[in-house]
Amino acid sequence: MDGLKMAVEYSANWDYPVSVGGTGKVAHGWFGLIQLNF
């Protein structure tokens, strides 16, 4: 299929609480893609 495609993804990952050996923090991630098919 010819044309321009765009995609955006977001993710969030929560670590274990400090009380059980984790950091208690959250990691956020973004990914974007632009693709030209011809």
ModelCIF file with pLDDT and N, C-alpha, C, O atoms, coordinates in Angstrom:
data_MODEL
#
_entry.id   MODEL 
#
_entity.id                         1 
_entity.type                       polymer 
_entity.pdbx_number_of_molecules   1 
#
_entity_poly.entity_id                      1 
_entity_poly.type                           'polypeptide(L)' 
_entity_poly.nstd_linkage                   no 
_entity_poly.nstd_monomer                   no 
_entity_poly.pdbx_seq_one_letter_code       MDGLKMAVEYSANWDYPVSVGGTGKVAHGWFGLIQLNF 
_entity_poly.pdbx_seq_one_letter_code_can   MDGLKMAVEYSANWDYPVSVGGTGKVAHGWFGLIQLNF 
_entity_poly.pdbx_strand_id                 A 
#
loop_
_entity_poly_seq.entity_id 
_entity_poly_seq.num 
_entity_poly_seq.mon_id 
_entity_poly_seq.hetero 
1 1  MET n 
1 2  ASP n 
1 3  GLY n 
1 4  LEU n 
1 5  LYS n 
1 6  MET n 
1 7  ALA n 
1 8  VAL n 
1 9  GLU n 
1 10 TYR n 
1 11 SER n 
1 12 ALA n 
1 13 ASN n 
1 14 TRP n 
1 15 ASP n 
1 16 TYR n 
1 17 PRO n 
1 18 VAL n 
1 19 SER n 
1 20 VAL n 
1 21 GLY n 
1 22 GLY n 
1 23 THR n 
1 24 GLY n 
1 25 LYS n 
1 26 VAL n 
1 27 ALA n 
1 28 HIS n 
1 29 GLY n 
1 30 TRP n 
1 31 PHE n 
1 32 GLY n 
1 33 LEU n 
1 34 ILE n 
1 35 GLN n 
1 36 LEU n 
1 37 ASN n 
1 38 PHE n 
#
_struct_asym.id          A 
_struct_asym.entity_id   1 
#
loop_
_ma_qa_metric.id 
_ma_qa_metric.mode 
_ma_qa_metric.name 
_ma_qa_metric.software_group_id 
_ma_qa_metric.type 
1 global pLDDT . pLDDT 
2 local  pLDDT . pLDDT 
#
_ma_qa_metric_global.metric_id      1 
_ma_qa_metric_global.metric_value   95.05 
_ma_qa_metric_global.model_id       1 
_ma_qa_metric_global.ordinal_id     1 
#
loop_
_ma_qa_metric_local.label_asym_id 
_ma_qa_metric_local.label_comp_id 
_ma_qa_metric_local.label_seq_id 
_ma_qa_metric_local.metric_id 
_ma_qa_metric_local.metric_value 
_ma_qa_metric_local.model_id 
_ma_qa_metric_local.ordinal_id 
A MET 1  2 73.00 1 1  
A ASP 2  2 87.00 1 2  
A GLY 3  2 95.00 1 3  
A LEU 4  2 96.00 1 4  
A LYS 5  2 95.00 1 5  
A MET 6  2 96.00 1 6  
A ALA 7  2 97.00 1 7  
A VAL 8  2 98.00 1 8  
A GLU 9  2 98.00 1 9  
A TYR 10 2 98.00 1 10 
A SER 11 2 97.00 1 11 
A ALA 12 2 97.00 1 12 
A ASN 13 2 96.00 1 13 
A TRP 14 2 95.00 1 14 
A ASP 15 2 95.00 1 15 
A TYR 16 2 95.00 1 16 
A PRO 17 2 95.00 1 17 
A VAL 18 2 94.00 1 18 
A SER 19 2 95.00 1 19 
A VAL 20 2 95.00 1 20 
A GLY 21 2 92.00 1 21 
A GLY 22 2 94.00 1 22 
A THR 23 2 94.00 1 23 
A GLY 24 2 94.00 1 24 
A LYS 25 2 96.00 1 25 
A VAL 26 2 97.00 1 26 
A ALA 27 2 97.00 1 27 
A HIS 28 2 98.00 1 28 
A GLY 29 2 98.00 1 29 
A TRP 30 2 98.00 1 30 
A PHE 31 2 97.00 1 31 
A GLY 32 2 98.00 1 32 
A LEU 33 2 97.00 1 33 
A ILE 34 2 97.00 1 34 
A GLN 35 2 96.00 1 35 
A LEU 36 2 96.00 1 36 
A ASN 37 2 94.00 1 37 
A PHE 38 2 92.00 1 38 
#
loop_
_atom_site.group_PDB 
_atom_site.id 
_atom_site.type_symbol 
_atom_site.label_atom_id 
_atom_site.label_alt_id 
_atom_site.label_comp_id 
_atom_site.label_asym_id 
_atom_site.label_entity_id 
_atom_site.label_seq_id 
_atom_site.pdbx_PDB_ins_code 
_atom_site.Cartn_x 
_atom_site.Cartn_y 
_atom_site.Cartn_z 
_atom_site.occupancy 
_atom_site.B_iso_or_equiv 
_atom_site.pdbx_formal_charge 
_atom_site.auth_seq_id 
_atom_site.auth_comp_id 
_atom_site.auth_asym_id 
_atom_site.auth_atom_id 
_atom_site.pdbx_PDB_model_num 
ATOM 1   N N  . MET A 1 1  ? 0.854  -1.172 0.000  1.00 73.00 ? 1  MET A N  1 
ATOM 2   C CA . MET A 1 1  ? 0.000  0.000  0.000  1.00 73.00 ? 1  MET A CA 1 
ATOM 3   C C  . MET A 1 1  ? 0.904  1.240  0.000  1.00 73.00 ? 1  MET A C  1 
ATOM 4   O O  . MET A 1 1  ? 1.706  1.418  0.917  1.00 73.00 ? 1  MET A O  1 
ATOM 5   N N  . ASP A 1 2  ? 0.781  2.082  -1.006 1.00 87.00 ? 2  ASP A N  1 
ATOM 6   C CA . ASP A 1 2  ? 1.563  3.310  -1.097 1.00 87.00 ? 2  ASP A CA 1 
ATOM 7   C C  . ASP A 1 2  ? 1.016  4.355  -0.136 1.00 87.00 ? 2  ASP A C  1 
ATOM 8   O O  . ASP A 1 2  ? -0.178 4.381  0.161  1.00 87.00 ? 2  ASP A O  1 
ATOM 9   N N  . GLY A 1 3  ? 1.903  5.209  0.342  1.00 95.00 ? 3  GLY A N  1 
ATOM 10  C CA . GLY A 1 3  ? 1.463  6.316  1.185  1.00 95.00 ? 3  GLY A CA 1 
ATOM 11  C C  . GLY A 1 3  ? 2.382  6.535  2.373  1.00 95.00 ? 3  GLY A C  1 
ATOM 12  O O  . GLY A 1 3  ? 3.425  5.895  2.505  1.00 95.00 ? 3  GLY A O  1 
ATOM 13  N N  . LEU A 1 4  ? 1.974  7.443  3.225  1.00 96.00 ? 4  LEU A N  1 
ATOM 14  C CA . LEU A 1 4  ? 2.716  7.827  4.414  1.00 96.00 ? 4  LEU A CA 1 
ATOM 15  C C  . LEU A 1 4  ? 2.006  7.272  5.641  1.00 96.00 ? 4  LEU A C  1 
ATOM 16  O O  . LEU A 1 4  ? 0.799  7.453  5.805  1.00 96.00 ? 4  LEU A O  1 
ATOM 17  N N  . LYS A 1 5  ? 2.759  6.599  6.498  1.00 95.00 ? 5  LYS A N  1 
ATOM 18  C CA . LYS A 1 5  ? 2.179  6.033  7.712  1.00 95.00 ? 5  LYS A CA 1 
ATOM 19  C C  . LYS A 1 5  ? 2.858  6.676  8.922  1.00 95.00 ? 5  LYS A C  1 
ATOM 20  O O  . LYS A 1 5  ? 4.059  6.946  8.909  1.00 95.00 ? 5  LYS A O  1 
ATOM 21  N N  . MET A 1 6  ? 2.069  6.914  9.959  1.00 96.00 ? 6  MET A N  1 
ATOM 22  C CA . MET A 1 6  ? 2.603  7.455  11.200 1.00 96.00 ? 6  MET A CA 1 
ATOM 23  C C  . MET A 1 6  ? 2.108  6.614  12.361 1.00 96.00 ? 6  MET A C  1 
ATOM 24  O O  . MET A 1 6  ? 0.968  6.150  12.362 1.00 96.00 ? 6  MET A O  1 
ATOM 25  N N  . ALA A 1 7  ? 2.968  6.419  13.349 1.00 97.00 ? 7  ALA A N  1 
ATOM 26  C CA . ALA A 1 7  ? 2.587  5.674  14.546 1.00 97.00 ? 7  ALA A CA 1 
ATOM 27  C C  . ALA A 1 7  ? 3.242  6.331  15.754 1.00 97.00 ? 7  ALA A C  1 
ATOM 28  O O  . ALA A 1 7  ? 4.380  6.795  15.681 1.00 97.00 ? 7  ALA A O  1 
ATOM 29  N N  . VAL A 1 8  ? 2.512  6.365  16.865 1.00 98.00 ? 8  VAL A N  1 
ATOM 30  C CA . VAL A 1 8  ? 3.039  6.897  18.121 1.00 98.00 ? 8  VAL A CA 1 
ATOM 31  C C  . VAL A 1 8  ? 2.666  5.925  19.230 1.00 98.00 ? 8  VAL A C  1 
ATOM 32  O O  . VAL A 1 8  ? 1.518  5.492  19.328 1.00 98.00 ? 8  VAL A O  1 
ATOM 33  N N  . GLU A 1 9  ? 3.642  5.585  20.063 1.00 98.00 ? 9  GLU A N  1 
ATOM 34  C CA . GLU A 1 9  ? 3.400  4.668  21.170 1.00 98.00 ? 9  GLU A CA 1 
ATOM 35  C C  . GLU A 1 9  ? 3.875  5.316  22.470 1.00 98.00 ? 9  GLU A C  1 
ATOM 36  O O  . GLU A 1 9  ? 4.835  6.088  22.485 1.00 98.00 ? 9  GLU A O  1 
ATOM 37  N N  . TYR A 1 10 ? 3.188  4.988  23.546 1.00 98.00 ? 10 TYR A N  1 
ATOM 38  C CA . TYR A 1 10 ? 3.564  5.459  24.874 1.00 98.00 ? 10 TYR A CA 1 
ATOM 39  C C  . TYR A 1 10 ? 3.529  4.278  25.830 1.00 98.00 ? 10 TYR A C  1 
ATOM 40  O O  . TYR A 1 10 ? 2.643  3.428  25.742 1.00 98.00 ? 10 TYR A O  1 
ATOM 41  N N  . SER A 1 11 ? 4.486  4.226  26.739 1.00 97.00 ? 11 SER A N  1 
ATOM 42  C CA . SER A 1 11 ? 4.470  3.161  27.742 1.00 97.00 ? 11 SER A CA 1 
ATOM 43  C C  . SER A 1 11 ? 4.863  3.731  29.095 1.00 97.00 ? 11 SER A C  1 
ATOM 44  O O  . SER A 1 11 ? 5.626  4.693  29.182 1.00 97.00 ? 11 SER A O  1 
ATOM 45  N N  . ALA A 1 12 ? 4.332  3.124  30.145 1.00 97.00 ? 12 ALA A N  1 
ATOM 46  C CA . ALA A 1 12 ? 4.692  3.471  31.520 1.00 97.00 ? 12 ALA A CA 1 
ATOM 47  C C  . ALA A 1 12 ? 4.958  2.180  32.274 1.00 97.00 ? 12 ALA A C  1 
ATOM 48  O O  . ALA A 1 12 ? 4.182  1.229  32.187 1.00 97.00 ? 12 ALA A O  1 
ATOM 49  N N  . ASN A 1 13 ? 6.050  2.153  33.008 1.00 96.00 ? 13 ASN A N  1 
ATOM 50  C CA . ASN A 1 13 ? 6.450  0.955  33.727 1.00 96.00 ? 13 ASN A CA 1 
ATOM 51  C C  . ASN A 1 13 ? 6.686  1.317  35.190 1.00 96.00 ? 13 ASN A C  1 
ATOM 52  O O  . ASN A 1 13 ? 7.569  2.116  35.501 1.00 96.00 ? 13 ASN A O  1 
ATOM 53  N N  . TRP A 1 14 ? 5.894  0.729  36.089 1.00 95.00 ? 14 TRP A N  1 
ATOM 54  C CA . TRP A 1 14 ? 6.022  0.994  37.519 1.00 95.00 ? 14 TRP A CA 1 
ATOM 55  C C  . TRP A 1 14 ? 6.932  -0.053 38.134 1.00 95.00 ? 14 TRP A C  1 
ATOM 56  O O  . TRP A 1 14 ? 6.713  -1.252 37.960 1.00 95.00 ? 14 TRP A O  1 
ATOM 57  N N  . ASP A 1 15 ? 7.953  0.396  38.851 1.00 95.00 ? 15 ASP A N  1 
ATOM 58  C CA . ASP A 1 15 ? 8.847  -0.527 39.552 1.00 95.00 ? 15 ASP A CA 1 
ATOM 59  C C  . ASP A 1 15 ? 8.219  -0.949 40.874 1.00 95.00 ? 15 ASP A C  1 
ATOM 60  O O  . ASP A 1 15 ? 7.270  -0.328 41.352 1.00 95.00 ? 15 ASP A O  1 
ATOM 61  N N  . TYR A 1 16 ? 8.758  -2.009 41.455 1.00 95.00 ? 16 TYR A N  1 
ATOM 62  C CA . TYR A 1 16 ? 8.268  -2.497 42.749 1.00 95.00 ? 16 TYR A CA 1 
ATOM 63  C C  . TYR A 1 16 ? 8.445  -1.435 43.826 1.00 95.00 ? 16 TYR A C  1 
ATOM 64  O O  . TYR A 1 16 ? 9.336  -0.592 43.720 1.00 95.00 ? 16 TYR A O  1 
ATOM 65  N N  . PRO A 1 17 ? 7.613  -1.464 44.856 1.00 95.00 ? 17 PRO A N  1 
ATOM 66  C CA . PRO A 1 17 ? 7.781  -0.519 45.970 1.00 95.00 ? 17 PRO A CA 1 
ATOM 67  C C  . PRO A 1 17 ? 9.124  -0.735 46.684 1.00 95.00 ? 17 PRO A C  1 
ATOM 68  O O  . PRO A 1 17 ? 9.700  -1.822 46.630 1.00 95.00 ? 17 PRO A O  1 
ATOM 69  N N  . VAL A 1 18 ? 9.600  0.299  47.340 1.00 94.00 ? 18 VAL A N  1 
ATOM 70  C CA . VAL A 1 18 ? 10.852 0.229  48.078 1.00 94.00 ? 18 VAL A CA 1 
ATOM 71  C C  . VAL A 1 18 ? 10.782 -0.842 49.168 1.00 94.00 ? 18 VAL A C  1 
ATOM 72  O O  . VAL A 1 18 ? 11.791 -1.474 49.484 1.00 94.00 ? 18 VAL A O  1 
ATOM 73  N N  . SER A 1 19 ? 9.607  -1.046 49.737 1.00 95.00 ? 19 SER A N  1 
ATOM 74  C CA . SER A 1 19 ? 9.443  -2.016 50.819 1.00 95.00 ? 19 SER A CA 1 
ATOM 75  C C  . SER A 1 19 ? 9.734  -3.462 50.394 1.00 95.00 ? 19 SER A C  1 
ATOM 76  O O  . SER A 1 19 ? 9.994  -4.315 51.243 1.00 95.00 ? 19 SER A O  1 
ATOM 77  N N  . VAL A 1 20 ? 9.692  -3.738 49.089 1.00 95.00 ? 20 VAL A N  1 
ATOM 78  C CA . VAL A 1 20 ? 9.988  -5.096 48.607 1.00 95.00 ? 20 VAL A CA 1 
ATOM 79  C C  . VAL A 1 20 ? 11.228 -5.116 47.702 1.00 95.00 ? 20 VAL A C  1 
ATOM 80  O O  . VAL A 1 20 ? 11.406 -6.041 46.909 1.00 95.00 ? 20 VAL A O  1 
ATOM 81  N N  . GLY A 1 21 ? 12.076 -4.099 47.826 1.00 92.00 ? 21 GLY A N  1 
ATOM 82  C CA . GLY A 1 21 ? 13.351 -4.103 47.104 1.00 92.00 ? 21 GLY A CA 1 
ATOM 83  C C  . GLY A 1 21 ? 13.385 -3.346 45.797 1.00 92.00 ? 21 GLY A C  1 
ATOM 84  O O  . GLY A 1 21 ? 14.403 -3.382 45.106 1.00 92.00 ? 21 GLY A O  1 
ATOM 85  N N  . GLY A 1 22 ? 12.317 -2.663 45.426 1.00 94.00 ? 22 GLY A N  1 
ATOM 86  C CA . GLY A 1 22 ? 12.302 -1.882 44.195 1.00 94.00 ? 22 GLY A CA 1 
ATOM 87  C C  . GLY A 1 22 ? 12.680 -0.434 44.445 1.00 94.00 ? 22 GLY A C  1 
ATOM 88  O O  . GLY A 1 22 ? 13.103 -0.070 45.543 1.00 94.00 ? 22 GLY A O  1 
ATOM 89  N N  . THR A 1 23 ? 12.522 0.390  43.414 1.00 94.00 ? 23 THR A N  1 
ATOM 90  C CA . THR A 1 23 ? 12.831 1.815  43.551 1.00 94.00 ? 23 THR A CA 1 
ATOM 91  C C  . THR A 1 23 ? 11.581 2.636  43.844 1.00 94.00 ? 23 THR A C  1 
ATOM 92  O O  . THR A 1 23 ? 11.676 3.754  44.350 1.00 94.00 ? 23 THR A O  1 
ATOM 93  N N  . GLY A 1 24 ? 10.402 2.084  43.526 1.00 94.00 ? 24 GLY A N  1 
ATOM 94  C CA . GLY A 1 24 ? 9.164  2.828  43.719 1.00 94.00 ? 24 GLY A CA 1 
ATOM 95  C C  . GLY A 1 24 ? 8.922  3.892  42.669 1.00 94.00 ? 24 GLY A C  1 
ATOM 96  O O  . GLY A 1 24 ? 7.998  4.694  42.808 1.00 94.00 ? 24 GLY A O  1 
ATOM 97  N N  . LYS A 1 25 ? 9.734  3.917  41.617 1.00 96.00 ? 25 LYS A N  1 
ATOM 98  C CA . LYS A 1 25 ? 9.638  4.958  40.589 1.00 96.00 ? 25 LYS A CA 1 
ATOM 99  C C  . LYS A 1 25 ? 8.882  4.462  39.356 1.00 96.00 ? 25 LYS A C  1 
ATOM 100 O O  . LYS A 1 25 ? 8.622  3.268  39.204 1.00 96.00 ? 25 LYS A O  1 
ATOM 101 N N  . VAL A 1 26 ? 8.535  5.410  38.482 1.00 97.00 ? 26 VAL A N  1 
ATOM 102 C CA . VAL A 1 26 ? 7.837  5.104  37.236 1.00 97.00 ? 26 VAL A CA 1 
ATOM 103 C C  . VAL A 1 26 ? 8.721  5.531  36.066 1.00 97.00 ? 26 VAL A C  1 
ATOM 104 O O  . VAL A 1 26 ? 9.284  6.626  36.084 1.00 97.00 ? 26 VAL A O  1 
ATOM 105 N N  . ALA A 1 27 ? 8.847  4.676  35.052 1.00 97.00 ? 27 ALA A N  1 
ATOM 106 C CA . ALA A 1 27 ? 9.579  5.001  33.833 1.00 97.00 ? 27 ALA A CA 1 
ATOM 107 C C  . ALA A 1 27 ? 8.572  5.240  32.712 1.00 97.00 ? 27 ALA A C  1 
ATOM 108 O O  . ALA A 1 27 ? 7.657  4.442  32.505 1.00 97.00 ? 27 ALA A O  1 
ATOM 109 N N  . HIS A 1 28 ? 8.749  6.347  31.990 1.00 98.00 ? 28 HIS A N  1 
ATOM 110 C CA . HIS A 1 28 ? 7.865  6.692  30.869 1.00 98.00 ? 28 HIS A CA 1 
ATOM 111 C C  . HIS A 1 28 ? 8.662  6.602  29.570 1.00 98.00 ? 28 HIS A C  1 
ATOM 112 O O  . HIS A 1 28 ? 9.836  6.970  29.531 1.00 98.00 ? 28 HIS A O  1 
ATOM 113 N N  . GLY A 1 29 ? 8.034  6.122  28.529 1.00 98.00 ? 29 GLY A N  1 
ATOM 114 C CA . GLY A 1 29 ? 8.703  6.024  27.237 1.00 98.00 ? 29 GLY A CA 1 
ATOM 115 C C  . GLY A 1 29 ? 7.786  6.422  26.097 1.00 98.00 ? 29 GLY A C  1 
ATOM 116 O O  . GLY A 1 29 ? 6.590  6.133  26.115 1.00 98.00 ? 29 GLY A O  1 
ATOM 117 N N  . TRP A 1 30 ? 8.360  7.090  25.101 1.00 98.00 ? 30 TRP A N  1 
ATOM 118 C CA . TRP A 1 30 ? 7.648  7.492  23.886 1.00 98.00 ? 30 TRP A CA 1 
ATOM 119 C C  . TRP A 1 30 ? 8.405  6.957  22.683 1.00 98.00 ? 30 TRP A C  1 
ATOM 120 O O  . TRP A 1 30 ? 9.635  6.907  22.683 1.00 98.00 ? 30 TRP A O  1 
ATOM 121 N N  . PHE A 1 31 ? 7.668  6.561  21.664 1.00 97.00 ? 31 PHE A N  1 
ATOM 122 C CA . PHE A 1 31 ? 8.262  6.104  20.406 1.00 97.00 ? 31 PHE A CA 1 
ATOM 123 C C  . PHE A 1 31 ? 7.416  6.629  19.261 1.00 97.00 ? 31 PHE A C  1 
ATOM 124 O O  . PHE A 1 31 ? 6.190  6.523  19.288 1.00 97.00 ? 31 PHE A O  1 
ATOM 125 N N  . GLY A 1 32 ? 8.061  7.189  18.265 1.00 98.00 ? 32 GLY A N  1 
ATOM 126 C CA . GLY A 1 32 ? 7.349  7.680  17.094 1.00 98.00 ? 32 GLY A CA 1 
ATOM 127 C C  . GLY A 1 32 ? 7.959  7.120  15.821 1.00 98.00 ? 32 GLY A C  1 
ATOM 128 O O  . GLY A 1 32 ? 9.163  6.873  15.751 1.00 98.00 ? 32 GLY A O  1 
ATOM 129 N N  . LEU A 1 33 ? 7.117  6.921  14.817 1.00 97.00 ? 33 LEU A N  1 
ATOM 130 C CA . LEU A 1 33 ? 7.568  6.365  13.543 1.00 97.00 ? 33 LEU A CA 1 
ATOM 131 C C  . LEU A 1 33 ? 6.858  7.066  12.397 1.00 97.00 ? 33 LEU A C  1 
ATOM 132 O O  . LEU A 1 33 ? 5.643  7.261  12.424 1.00 97.00 ? 33 LEU A O  1 
ATOM 133 N N  . ILE A 1 34 ? 7.635  7.440  11.393 1.00 97.00 ? 34 ILE A N  1 
ATOM 134 C CA . ILE A 1 34 ? 7.076  7.956  10.132 1.00 97.00 ? 34 ILE A CA 1 
ATOM 135 C C  . ILE A 1 34 ? 7.650  7.086  9.024  1.00 97.00 ? 34 ILE A C  1 
ATOM 136 O O  . ILE A 1 34 ? 8.867  6.935  8.911  1.00 97.00 ? 34 ILE A O  1 
ATOM 137 N N  . GLN A 1 35 ? 6.779  6.521  8.216  1.00 96.00 ? 35 GLN A N  1 
ATOM 138 C CA . GLN A 1 35 ? 7.203  5.575  7.183  1.00 96.00 ? 35 GLN A CA 1 
ATOM 139 C C  . GLN A 1 35 ? 6.590  5.970  5.848  1.00 96.00 ? 35 GLN A C  1 
ATOM 140 O O  . GLN A 1 35 ? 5.390  6.229  5.762  1.00 96.00 ? 35 GLN A O  1 
ATOM 141 N N  . LEU A 1 36 ? 7.417  6.016  4.808  1.00 96.00 ? 36 LEU A N  1 
ATOM 142 C CA . LEU A 1 36 ? 6.944  6.301  3.457  1.00 96.00 ? 36 LEU A CA 1 
ATOM 143 C C  . LEU A 1 36 ? 7.043  5.036  2.629  1.00 96.00 ? 36 LEU A C  1 
ATOM 144 O O  . LEU A 1 36 ? 8.132  4.494  2.443  1.00 96.00 ? 36 LEU A O  1 
ATOM 145 N N  . ASN A 1 37 ? 5.920  4.567  2.137  1.00 94.00 ? 37 ASN A N  1 
ATOM 146 C CA . ASN A 1 37 ? 5.872  3.373  1.281  1.00 94.00 ? 37 ASN A CA 1 
ATOM 147 C C  . ASN A 1 37 ? 5.658  3.789  -0.168 1.00 94.00 ? 37 ASN A C  1 
ATOM 148 O O  . ASN A 1 37 ? 4.781  4.597  -0.474 1.00 94.00 ? 37 ASN A O  1 
ATOM 149 N N  . PHE A 1 38 ? 6.470  3.227  -1.047 1.00 92.00 ? 38 PHE A N  1 
ATOM 150 C CA . PHE A 1 38 ? 6.294  3.518  -2.478 1.00 92.00 ? 38 PHE A CA 1 
ATOM 151 C C  . PHE A 1 38 ? 6.649  2.329  -3.328 1.00 92.00 ? 38 PHE A C  1 
ATOM 152 O O  . PHE A 1 38 ? 6.560  2.398  -4.554 1.00 92.00 ? 38 PHE A O  1 
#
